[in-house]
Amino acid sequence: MLFNDNALEELYNKLNKSVNNAIDELKEAKDIVKNMDNKEHWDGNGFNSYNKKFNNIVANFGNYCNSILMLNNNIKRVIQNYRNVDAKVRQNASNLGRWYGIRIN
């Protein structure tokens, strides 16, 4: 078999796990930054500037993750389509084999 559907499915699973881990890490980072706003750790305009940049990253991060997940869902569809076609080809080959008296795995 030239197409390794198991390797592709492993890639799909790793991408999903990576995106979910990144989302969890971002949530933790948001909590840390939120707690920095109490002015005990950081005073002045520095925090406001950092917070603005951080919030911009957070706002765009969701789009980034969604794009990866959409592409990853395409991978999942390709895997399923391949498996469906492979099953049909095997079934047809098996039927032809029976017709001609040949065993096809």
C-alpha positions in Angstrom: 0.0 0.0 0.0 1.5 3.3 -1.0 -0.9 5.4 1.1 -0.2 5.0 4.8 -3.5 5.9 6.4 -2.3 5.0 9.9 0.6 7.5 9.7 -1.8 10.1 8.4 -4.2 9.4 11.3 -1.4 9.6 13.7 -0.5 13.1 12.3 -4.2 14.1 12.6 -4.2 13.0 16.3 -0.9 14.8 17.0 -2.2 18.0 15.5 -5.4 17.9 17.4 -3.5 17.3 20.7 -1.0 20.1 19.9 -3.8 22.6 19.2 -5.7 21.6 22.3 -2.5 21.9 24.4 -1.7 25.3 23.0 -5.2 26.5 23.8 -4.8 25.2 27.4 -1.4 27.0 27.7 -2.9 30.2 26.4 -5.7 30.0 29.0 -3.1 29.6 31.7 -1.1 32.6 30.3 -4.3 34.7 30.3 -4.8 33.9 34.0 -1.2 34.9 34.7 -1.5 38.2 32.8 -4.8 38.9 34.5 -3.3 38.5 37.9 -0.4 40.8 37.0 -3.0 43.6 36.7 -3.2 44.0 40.4 -0.4 46.6 40.3 1.6 44.7 43.0 3.9 43.2 40.4 3.9 45.7 37.6 3.1 49.4 37.8 2.9 52.1 35.2 2.4 52.0 31.4 4.5 48.9 30.9 1.8 46.6 31.9 -0.8 48.4 29.8 1.4 48.2 26.7 2.2 44.5 27.4 -1.4 43.7 28.1 -2.5 45.3 24.8 0.0 43.3 22.8 -0.9 40.1 24.6 -4.6 40.6 24.1 -4.0 41.1 20.4 -2.1 37.8 20.3 -5.0 36.1 22.1 -7.6 37.5 19.7 -5.7 36.2 16.7 -4.7 32.9 18.3 -8.3 31.6 18.0 -8.3 32.2 14.2 -4.9 30.4 14.0 -6.1 27.4 15.9 -9.4 27.3 13.9 -7.4 27.3 10.7 -5.3 24.4 11.8 -8.3 22.5 13.0 -10.1 23.0 9.7 -7.1 21.7 7.8 -6.8 18.8 10.2 -10.5 18.0 9.6 -9.7 17.8 5.9 -6.9 15.2 6.7 -9.5 13.2 8.6 -11.9 13.3 5.6 -9.1 12.2 3.3 -8.3 9.3 5.6 -12.0 8.2 5.7 -12.4 8.6 1.9 -9.3 6.6 1.3 -10.5 3.8 3.6 -13.9 3.8 1.8 -12.3 3.6 -1.7 -9.8 1.0 -0.5 -12.7 -1.2 0.9 -14.6 -0.9 -2.4 -11.5 -1.7 -4.5 -10.8 -4.8 -2.3 -14.4 -5.9 -2.5 -14.5 -5.5 -6.3 -11.1 -7.2 -6.7 -12.4 -10.1 -4.5 -15.5 -10.4 -6.6 -13.5 -10.5 -9.8 -11.1 -13.0 -8.2 -14.0 -15.3 -7.4 -15.3 -14.9 -10.9 -11.9 -15.9 -12.4 -11.1 -18.4 -9.6 -8.2 -16.3 -8.2 -7.8 -15.5 -4.5 -7.1 -11.8 -4.0 -6.1 -10.6 -0.5 
